[in-house]
Amino acid sequence: MANLEKTCREIHKVLRATCRCYDVDTEHCDKAGVGDAVRQRALCTDLTIVGPALLNETSLGPLVINGSLFDTGKPVLVVPEGAEATLSPRRVLVGWDSRVEASRSIREALHLLAGAEEVRVAVVDPEATCTGNGAEPGADIAAYLTRHGARVWVDRLASRGKPVAKVLAQHAIDTSADVIVMGAYGSRWLRERLSGSVIRWIVGTPLPLFLAR
């Protein structure tokens, strides 16, 4: 409780200096109540930011991501150690696979994408089909983003046996992206496994990850 109050005072001090309207709320609960406590607050926000302190807390990080991402439908910005978070990125990498979750992540991040200098839509091992990716994978979502004022390039990447997440992370680094935008997948019973894998991936990737589901 003493640590919680100390942190609360420090946050108040930082926010007062910004001359913005703000509120700071605290909750002291056991692990079973973490997800619900986060959910209640995330429901009334535009975006939940999960920073490196929580990512390093392997027992709490997945619970926070579950409560804010899976239980609310609201987006989450996950920021690992050493990453510089911004809501005005110059370069953005979008992971696209023609699934609902990927589409929702783009819709939620539209204000970021429209204001960026460069948006790279990455499609890994794409297959041209009448449904799904269409005849030209990535072209449909690129047209959508262009209509919203985004400056878009489509990159079709080969995984060569590597996990898609690693391919996207490396391409983001190669293209000097400031943030990765992608959909979060997984059914209810896969939540803990998914959020844990997301955290392990993010910890090894020096870039913020914008997730929506």
C-alpha positions, 0 to 999 in steps of 0.5 A, a space after each residue: 500500500 505504501 508503494 502504491 501511494 508513493 507511485 500515485 503521488 509521483 504520477 500526480 506530480 507528472 500530470 500536474 506539470 502537463 496542465 491537462 485535465 486528468 484523474 488518477 485512480 488506484 486499486 489494491 486487490 489480489 490477482 483474481 481481481 486484477 482483470 476485472 479492475 482493469 476492465 472496469 477502467 479500460 471500458 471508459 478509455 480510448 486506449 490502455 497503455 501497458 508499460 515495461 514495469 508491467 511487462 516485467 511482472 510476468 504474474 501481472 502483465 498477462 492479467 492486465 492485457 486480458 482485462 484491457 484487451 479481451 474483455 473490453 474490445 478496446 485497443 492496447 498499446 504495449 511498450 517494452 523496455 527501451 521503446 519510445 512510445 508515441 501517439 504520432 508515429 512517423 513510420 508504422 508497420 501494419 500486420 495484415 492477413 485479411 482477418 477481422 482482428 487485423 481489420 479492427 486494429 487498423 480501424 482503431 489505429 486509423 488516426 495514427 496511420 492517417 497522420 504517419 509519413 509512411 505506412 507499410 502493410 506487411 503480408 506474410 506468405 500471402 496467397 491470392 484468392 477470390 475470398 480472403 486476400 483477394 487477387 492482389 494481397 494487401 491491395 484492398 486494405 491499402 486502398 482503404 487506408 489511402 482513402 483516409 489520407 495514409 501514405 501506404 506501401 504494401 510489402 509481401 514477405 516470405 516467412 521461410 519457416 520463421 514465425 510470422 511474429 518474428 518476420 513482422 518484428 524484423 521487418 519493422 526494425 528494417 523499415 525503421 518503424 516506430 510502432 507495429 499495428 496488428 490484430 490480437 487473436 485467440 479464443 477465451 480459453 487461449 487468453 493466458 497463453 496468448 497474452 504470455 506469448 505476446 509479452 515474451 515477443 514484445 520483451 524481445 522486440 524494441 518497438 511498441 505494439 498496438 493491439 486490437 481484437 
